[in-house]
Amino acid sequence: MSYCYLGHLSLIKRLFAGLAASLGLLSFPAFAALPVFSFVEFNIAFVLGLSLPVLIIAALMKPVVEIKWRFPALITLSLLSMLYAIAYLHAYQVIVLLSSGMIFMTLLYLWPFSKTNDRRDSLSEHRFLSSTAKKFSNLGISSCAIVFLVLLWFFPKVDAYNSWALCSFVILLIAALHLVLFSFNQIRKRENQQDHKNTEIYRLVIQWLVSLTYVVAMFLWLNTTIDIVWLVIACVLSYLVTLINGSWFLVQRVLAVLPIKVEDEKISIEDLFSFTHDPATNLPSYQQAMIRFEQLVKSSEKKKYAAIVFKSVNFQQVNAVLGHHNSDILLLQLAYCLQRKVVDKDSLVNFDVEKQPIRLARLHGLHFLVVVDLTASHHPEKIVINDLCQQLSAAVPDAMSFKSFSLNFKLIFGAAIFGEHGDNVSEVIAHAGDALLLTETEQQFLTYFDNSSVLYTEQQLLLMECLKQDIQDENLYWYIQPQISLSDRKITGFELKVHWYHGGKPQELHEFVQLAEHSGEVYLLTKHMIKQAFKVLSTLNELGLSLPVSLKLSSKNLLESDLVDFIEMQMKHHNISAKYFLIELTETVIAEAGDRVNAIIAQLKSLEIGIVIDNFSGSYEVLRYLRKMSFEQVKIDCSQLGNSVENSADKIIIDTLVHLTRSMQIPLVGTRVDSNTILRAFESLGGECAQGNTIHRGVVPDEIEIWLEKWFEQYPDSQPRV
């Protein structure tokens, strides 16, 4: 026992002496009298002195970039184990040496093939093969090593020397296949990018050749063909080449994550600040916040973060009154107050690289961002987030002023949690912004992102795609609904309607017009409607009937600039006067009509196209238009009369509208007359013309002649004169 202790103590002294020599400290007098050590001991100290700084640097850089630092650590330990077995072991020297050597050999090639999630890694685009191929290759290399170790330790009768040669050359063969495929990838990449130069393949080929030398040296030494010195040289040389390659890859990864690459000229601190910060608020920009957030997520995978996006709901008033230049002064004041409130909160992410933390970032427009670390808190997540939002809201002064202008600001918030509402930084921030939109729509204080909204969005996108295709293929269903005079049942006109069938259910125009707007096919839909209306007019003209046909444009986006030219083309094609063609506009479209829409309406009227007001309610805006323009018809919704016949308020409103339009000598049509109760109530109020399911649900344009014959047989006196 005392001999072993003294032997190990002597080893430790010798290692310190070798480490001092490798670090250039032999010139100090304190080390002048150290004992002379062997060639193997010198290499042990050399490996220690070389590996420790590299491992320390790799561990320190892990929060910045993703580094598999356990591989160089294990490679170093396996090499030291080999050298220790050569220098000091006697009873189990060969078995420990071969075991450490196989682990060393395996790790040399598992390190380059290890998986990384860093997309900015210089090797990430072409890390040899697909993930499946890498998985099988790593499995093959690991299996060879495990088989060799099992044979070595549990089957002593198996020739260990030949087993070493066989397993080592299988590992080298797998690595060689990787190098060949990697070379092909590099050649294809150079063909696409002529100026792209890459030395990775040369480095890996050199490493493969040195490893081959190491395997051969081990086999020859086992068979007493070469001296132990050559084996030690081969081991250390293979380790050095691997460490150089690993350090080069580490430098490439660090350079890849730097926000600014400096090549030919230096960037001043002021320029760097302007590149990474918002000029109006001096807060970190969206890109800077993204980089810092991504670095934290990669360096601490077990932590949980929440992104909170917020804005001031009434800051637009400042822009309207003061202009953007002056409003930026108030925006700077707001940012200062918020930053001062959260600067000491260690649970919030610091978006800046300066000593003074900045825990607030500015996104696009008036949106701001904070990211909170939820890991250390013992309270529920929503309580932590709500408390933070309350503190931010309280940080805003009661009134912020610029000269004589003063305004109270109110903040609203949207939140998304990393891992629950998204798996990458940009997605989580975007979802927090979506939650903020919902907060503003529902006039709330704080809203959390709802994952079901993603499914709803996907469903809406699918609906848009289906509708777009059906509009392009003209896969729509048309029908016309007659309007009649209640006194003699004469037909006074028709309204063209359209159904779009999806999932077996029909949808009317007002139900899918917004989808058509979002899909970009709303004007093509309008042209289809106009073509169908003129086809109906042509059919009526052939039957000797001069009856108007109307179609509804329920959105101002349906009024395109070349709409008038298209209608003129249809008039010439069918040789029909435009006075029988009516366009219905809702009150909303008329009330929100801008100069462009008014100009199009004026052009339509110049062609004698009649304009009809649909869903007339007697609003002041529309009454103003009634005084200025002549309208062909006014339509009112009579469906409320069916809810309660005794409802005096509905009866008074409709009775007023009937008398108003009659005094202005504008024809009135009651729509949605879908029951006999509504029909009788409308007649009792003085209604003269009606349209709805009670009169008829609708006629397919191809069957209009048959329907007219049956109608005229039922009401002989209703047939109009030509």
Backbone hydrogen bonds, N-H to C=O, Kabsch-Sander energy under -0.5 kcal/mol:
donor,donor_aa,acceptor,acceptor_aa,energy
5,Y,1,M,-2.4
6,L,2,S,-2.5
7,G,3,Y,-2.5
8,H,4,C,-2.7
9,L,5,Y,-2.5
10,S,6,L,-2.5
11,L,7,G,-1.9
12,I,8,H,-2.5
13,K,9,L,-2.2
14,R,10,S,-2.3
15,L,11,L,-2.6
16,F,12,I,-2.4
17,A,13,K,-2.1
18,G,14,R,-2.7
19,L,15,L,-3.0
20,A,16,F,-2.3
21,A,17,A,-2.0
22,S,18,G,-2.5
23,L,19,L,-1.4
24,G,21,A,-1.3
25,L,20,A,-3.1
28,F,25,L,-1.5
31,F,28,F,-1.5
32,A,29,P,-1.5
34,L,31,F,-1.3
42,F,38,S,-2.1
43,N,39,F,-1.7
44,I,40,V,-2.0
45,A,41,E,-2.3
46,F,42,F,-2.4
47,V,43,N,-2.6
48,L,44,I,-2.2
49,G,45,A,-2.9
50,L,46,F,-1.8
51,S,47,V,-2.7
52,L,48,L,-2.1
54,V,50,L,-0.8
55,L,51,S,-2.8
56,I,52,L,-2.4
57,I,53,P,-2.5
58,A,54,V,-2.5
59,A,55,L,-2.2
60,L,56,I,-2.2
61,M,57,I,-2.0
62,K,58,A,-0.7
62,K,59,A,-0.5
64,V,61,M,-1.3
65,V,61,M,-2.2
67,I,65,V,-0.7
69,W,67,I,-1.6
71,F,68,K,-1.4
73,A,69,W,-1.5
74,L,70,R,-2.4
75,I,71,F,-2.6
76,T,72,P,-2.1
77,L,73,A,-2.1
78,S,74,L,-2.4
79,L,75,I,-2.1
80,L,76,T,-2.5
81,S,77,L,-2.1
82,M,78,S,-1.8
83,L,79,L,-2.4
84,Y,80,L,-2.4
85,A,81,S,-2.2
86,I,82,M,-2.2
87,A,83,L,-2.1
88,Y,84,Y,-2.7
89,L,84,Y,-0.8
89,L,85,A,-0.8
93,Q,90,H,-0.5
96,V,92,Y,-2.2
97,L,93,Q,-2.4
98,L,94,V,-2.9
99,S,95,I,-2.0
100,S,96,V,-2.7
101,G,97,L,-2.4
102,M,98,L,-2.5
103,I,99,S,-2.2
104,F,100,S,-2.6
105,M,101,G,-2.5
106,T,102,M,-2.6
107,L,103,I,-2.5
108,L,104,F,-1.5
109,Y,105,M,-0.7
109,Y,106,T,-1.0
110,L,106,T,-1.6
111,W,107,L,-1.8
113,F,109,Y,-0.9
114,S,111,W,-1.2
119,R,117,N,-0.9
121,D,118,D,-1.4
124,S,121,D,-1.3
126,H,123,L,-0.8
127,R,124,S,-0.5
128,F,126,H,-3.8
129,L,127,R,-2.3
134,K,130,S,-2.5
135,K,131,S,-1.9
136,F,132,T,-2.1
137,S,133,A,-2.5
138,N,134,K,-2.6
139,L,135,K,-1.9
140,G,136,F,-2.3
141,I,137,S,-2.5
142,S,138,N,-2.5
143,S,139,L,-2.4
144,C,140,G,-2.1
145,A,141,I,-1.8
146,I,142,S,-2.4
147,V,143,S,-2.8
148,F,144,C,-2.2
149,L,145,A,-2.3
150,V,146,I,-2.4
151,L,147,V,-2.5
152,L,148,F,-2.5
153,W,149,L,-2.1
154,F,150,V,-2.5
155,F,151,L,-1.3
158,V,155,F,-1.7
160,A,158,V,-0.7
163,S,159,D,-1.9
164,W,160,A,-2.2
165,A,161,Y,-1.9
166,L,162,N,-2.6
167,C,163,S,-2.6
168,S,164,W,-2.3
169,F,165,A,-2.0
170,V,166,L,-1.7
171,I,167,C,-2.0
172,L,168,S,-2.3
173,L,169,F,-2.1
174,I,170,V,-2.3
175,A,171,I,-2.2
176,A,172,L,-2.3
177,L,173,L,-2.2
178,H,174,I,-1.8
179,L,175,A,-2.1
180,V,176,A,-2.1
181,L,177,L,-2.2
182,F,178,H,-2.8
183,S,179,L,-2.1
184,F,180,V,-1.8
185,N,181,L,-2.0
186,Q,182,F,-2.1
187,I,183,S,-2.2
188,R,184,F,-2.2
189,K,185,N,-2.0
190,R,186,Q,-2.2
191,E,187,I,-1.6
192,N,188,R,-1.3
193,Q,189,K,-2.2
196,H,193,Q,-1.5
197,K,195,D,-0.6
203,R,199,T,-1.9
204,L,200,E,-2.3
205,V,201,I,-2.3
206,I,202,Y,-2.3
207,Q,203,R,-2.1
208,W,204,L,-2.1
209,L,205,V,-2.4
210,V,206,I,-2.4
211,S,207,Q,-2.1
212,L,208,W,-2.2
213,T,209,L,-2.0
214,Y,210,V,-2.0
215,V,211,S,-2.5
216,V,212,L,-2.4
217,A,213,T,-2.6
218,M,214,Y,-2.2
219,F,215,V,-2.1
220,L,216,V,-2.7
221,W,217,A,-2.4
222,L,218,M,-2.1
223,N,219,F,-1.3
224,T,221,W,-1.9
225,T,220,L,-3.0
230,W,227,D,-0.8
231,L,227,D,-1.0
232,V,228,I,-2.2
233,I,229,V,-2.4
234,A,230,W,-2.2
235,C,231,L,-2.4
236,V,232,V,-2.6
237,L,233,I,-2.6
238,S,234,A,-2.1
239,Y,235,C,-2.1
240,L,236,V,-2.6
241,V,237,L,-2.3
242,T,238,S,-2.0
243,L,239,Y,-2.6
244,I,240,L,-2.5
245,N,241,V,-2.3
246,G,242,T,-2.6
247,S,243,L,-2.4
248,W,244,I,-2.2
249,F,245,N,-2.4
250,L,246,G,-2.1
251,V,247,S,-2.2
252,Q,248,W,-2.1
253,R,249,F,-2.1
254,V,250,L,-2.2
255,L,251,V,-2.5
256,A,252,Q,-1.8
257,V,253,R,-1.2
258,L,254,V,-0.6
258,L,255,L,-0.7
262,V,260,I,-0.6
263,E,261,K,-0.6
272,L,268,S,-2.4
273,F,269,I,-2.2
274,S,270,E,-2.1
275,F,271,D,-1.9
276,T,272,L,-1.3
277,H,273,F,-1.0
278,D,283,L,-3.7
282,N,278,D,-2.1
285,S,276,T,-2.2
289,A,285,S,-2.4
290,M,286,Y,-2.3
291,I,287,Q,-2.2
292,R,288,Q,-2.2
293,F,289,A,-2.5
294,E,290,M,-2.6
295,Q,291,I,-2.2
296,L,292,R,-1.9
297,V,293,F,-2.2
298,K,294,E,-2.3
299,S,295,Q,-2.0
300,S,296,L,-1.5
303,K,300,S,-1.1
306,A,372,V,-2.0
307,A,416,A,-2.8
308,I,370,V,-2.9
309,V,307,A,-0.5
309,V,414,G,-2.6
310,F,368,F,-2.0
311,K,412,I,-1.6
313,V,311,K,-0.5
313,V,410,K,-2.3
315,F,312,S,-0.9
317,Q,314,N,-0.8
318,V,315,F,-0.8
319,N,315,F,-1.5
320,A,316,Q,-2.1
321,V,317,Q,-1.9
322,L,318,V,-3.2
323,G,318,V,-0.7
323,G,319,N,-1.2
326,N,322,L,-0.6
327,S,323,G,-2.2
328,D,324,H,-1.4
329,I,326,N,-1.1
330,L,326,N,-0.9
331,L,327,S,-2.3
332,L,328,D,-2.1
333,Q,329,I,-1.8
334,L,330,L,-2.4
335,A,331,L,-2.4
336,Y,332,L,-2.2
337,C,333,Q,-2.2
338,L,334,L,-2.1
339,Q,335,A,-2.7
340,R,336,Y,-2.3
341,K,337,C,-1.2
342,V,338,L,-1.4
343,V,339,Q,-1.2
345,K,342,V,-1.7
346,D,344,D,-1.0
348,L,345,K,-1.4
349,V,371,V,-2.8
351,F,349,V,-0.7
351,F,358,I,-2.7
361,A,369,L,-2.1
362,R,284,P,-2.2
363,L,361,A,-0.5
363,L,367,H,-2.6
367,H,364,H,-2.0
368,F,310,F,-2.8
369,L,361,A,-2.8
370,V,308,I,-2.0
372,V,306,A,-2.4
373,D,347,S,-3.5
374,L,304,K,-3.0
374,L,372,V,-0.7
375,T,304,K,-0.7
384,V,380,P,-1.9
385,I,381,E,-2.5
386,N,382,K,-2.6
387,D,383,I,-2.4
388,L,384,V,-2.1
389,C,385,I,-2.3
390,Q,386,N,-2.2
391,Q,387,D,-2.0
392,L,388,L,-2.3
393,S,389,C,-2.4
394,A,390,Q,-2.2
395,A,391,Q,-1.1
396,V,392,L,-0.5
396,V,393,S,-0.9
400,M,407,L,-2.4
402,F,405,F,-2.8
405,F,402,F,-2.4
407,L,400,M,-2.0
409,F,397,P,-0.6
412,I,311,K,-2.1
413,F,445,F,-2.3
414,G,309,V,-2.3
415,A,447,T,-2.3
416,A,307,A,-2.1
418,F,305,Y,-2.7
419,G,422,G,-3.0
420,E,417,I,-0.8
421,H,417,I,-3.0
428,V,424,N,-2.1
429,I,425,V,-2.3
430,A,426,S,-2.2
431,H,427,E,-2.4
432,A,428,V,-2.1
433,G,429,I,-1.9
434,D,430,A,-2.0
435,A,431,H,-2.3
436,L,432,A,-1.8
437,L,433,G,-1.8
438,L,434,D,-1.8
439,T,435,A,-2.1
440,E,436,L,-2.3
441,T,437,L,-2.3
442,E,438,L,-2.6
444,Q,439,T,-2.5
447,T,413,F,-1.3
449,F,415,A,-2.3
451,N,449,F,-0.6
453,S,450,D,-1.6
454,V,451,N,-1.1
455,L,451,N,-0.9
456,Y,452,S,-2.2
457,T,453,S,-2.5
458,E,454,V,-2.3
459,Q,455,L,-2.4
460,Q,456,Y,-2.5
461,L,457,T,-2.5
462,L,458,E,-2.1
463,L,459,Q,-2.4
464,M,460,Q,-2.7
465,E,461,L,-2.2
466,C,462,L,-2.3
467,L,463,L,-2.9
468,K,464,M,-2.8
469,Q,465,E,-2.1
470,D,466,C,-2.4
471,I,467,L,-2.7
472,Q,468,K,-2.2
473,D,469,Q,-2.3
474,E,471,I,-0.8
475,N,470,D,-3.3
476,L,474,E,-1.2
477,Y,499,H,-2.5
478,W,476,L,-0.5
479,Y,497,K,-2.2
480,I,699,V,-2.8
481,Q,495,E,-2.4
483,Q,493,G,-2.8
484,I,690,A,-2.1
485,S,490,K,-2.8
486,L,688,E,-3.3
489,R,485,S,-2.0
491,I,718,S,-0.7
492,T,483,Q,-3.0
492,T,490,K,-0.5
493,G,483,Q,-1.2
494,F,548,P,-2.0
495,E,481,Q,-2.1
496,L,550,S,-3.5
497,K,479,Y,-3.2
499,H,477,Y,-3.1
500,W,507,Q,-2.2
501,Y,499,H,-0.5
502,H,500,W,-0.5
502,H,505,K,-1.9
505,K,502,H,-1.1
507,Q,500,W,-1.4
509,L,498,V,-0.5
511,E,508,E,-1.4
512,F,508,E,-1.0
512,F,509,L,-0.8
513,V,509,L,-1.6
516,A,512,F,-1.9
517,E,513,V,-2.0
518,H,514,Q,-2.3
519,S,515,L,-2.0
520,G,516,A,-0.7
520,G,517,E,-0.8
521,E,516,A,-1.4
522,V,516,A,-0.7
525,L,521,E,-1.9
526,T,522,V,-1.9
527,K,523,Y,-2.2
528,H,524,L,-2.0
529,M,525,L,-2.2
530,I,526,T,-2.3
531,K,527,K,-2.5
532,Q,528,H,-2.3
533,A,529,M,-2.3
534,F,530,I,-2.2
535,K,531,K,-1.7
536,V,532,Q,-2.0
537,L,533,A,-2.2
538,S,534,F,-2.2
539,T,535,K,-2.1
540,L,536,V,-2.6
541,N,537,L,-2.3
542,E,538,S,-2.0
543,L,539,T,-1.5
544,G,541,N,-1.2
545,L,540,L,-2.9
547,L,545,L,-0.8
549,V,580,Y,-2.6
550,S,494,F,-2.6
551,L,582,L,-1.5
552,K,496,L,-0.5
553,L,584,E,-3.0
554,S,552,K,-0.7
558,L,555,S,-1.7
559,L,556,K,-1.3
560,E,558,L,-1.2
563,L,560,E,-1.5
566,F,562,D,-1.7
567,I,563,L,-2.1
568,E,564,V,-2.4
569,M,565,D,-1.9
570,Q,566,F,-1.8
571,M,567,I,-2.3
572,K,568,E,-2.1
573,H,569,M,-2.0
574,H,570,Q,-2.3
575,N,571,M,-1.3
576,I,571,M,-1.5
580,Y,577,S,-1.2
581,F,578,A,-1.7
582,L,549,V,-2.5
582,L,580,Y,-0.6
583,I,610,G,-2.6
584,E,551,L,-3.1
585,L,612,V,-3.1
586,T,553,L,-0.7
587,E,614,D,-0.9
590,I,586,T,-2.1
591,A,587,E,-2.9
592,E,588,T,-2.1
593,A,590,I,-1.0
598,N,594,G,-2.5
599,A,595,D,-2.1
600,I,596,R,-1.9
601,I,597,V,-2.4
602,A,598,N,-2.3
603,Q,599,A,-2.0
604,L,600,I,-2.3
605,K,601,I,-2.3
606,S,602,A,-1.6
607,L,603,Q,-0.8
607,L,604,L,-0.8
608,E,605,K,-1.7
609,I,604,L,-2.1
610,G,581,F,-1.4
612,V,583,I,-2.7
613,I,633,Q,-1.8
614,D,585,L,-2.7
614,D,612,V,-0.6
616,F,635,K,-3.4
623,L,619,S,-2.4
624,R,620,Y,-2.1
625,Y,621,E,-1.4
626,L,622,V,-2.3
627,R,623,L,-1.8
628,K,624,R,-1.5
629,M,625,Y,-3.2
631,F,629,M,-0.5
632,E,611,I,-2.2
633,Q,611,I,-0.9
634,V,667,P,-1.9
635,K,613,I,-3.1
636,I,669,V,-2.0
638,C,636,I,-0.6
638,C,671,T,-2.2
641,L,638,C,-1.6
642,G,639,S,-1.5
643,N,640,Q,-0.9
644,S,640,Q,-0.9
647,N,644,S,-1.8
648,S,646,E,-1.1
651,K,647,N,-1.7
652,I,648,S,-2.5
653,I,649,A,-2.2
654,I,650,D,-2.4
655,D,651,K,-2.5
656,T,652,I,-2.4
657,L,653,I,-2.3
658,V,654,I,-2.4
659,H,655,D,-2.1
660,L,656,T,-2.5
661,T,657,L,-2.5
662,R,658,V,-1.8
663,S,659,H,-2.3
664,M,660,L,-1.6
665,Q,662,R,-1.0
666,I,661,T,-2.8
669,V,634,V,-2.5
670,G,689,C,-2.6
671,T,636,I,-2.9
671,T,669,V,-0.6
673,V,691,Q,-1.8
674,D,672,R,-1.6
679,L,675,S,-2.2
680,R,676,N,-2.5
681,A,677,T,-2.1
682,F,678,I,-2.7
683,E,679,L,-2.2
684,S,680,R,-2.1
685,L,681,A,-1.0
686,G,683,E,-1.4
687,G,682,F,-2.4
689,C,668,L,-0.7
690,A,484,I,-2.0
691,Q,670,G,-2.3
694,T,673,V,-2.0
695,I,673,V,-0.5
695,I,692,G,-0.6
696,H,692,G,-2.6
699,V,480,I,-2.9
703,E,700,V,-2.2
704,I,701,P,-1.2
707,W,703,E,-2.2
708,L,704,I,-2.5
709,E,705,E,-1.9
710,K,706,I,-1.8
711,W,707,W,-2.4
712,F,708,L,-2.7
713,E,709,E,-1.7
714,Q,710,K,-1.9
715,Y,711,W,-2.9
718,S,715,Y,-1.7
719,Q,716,P,-1.0
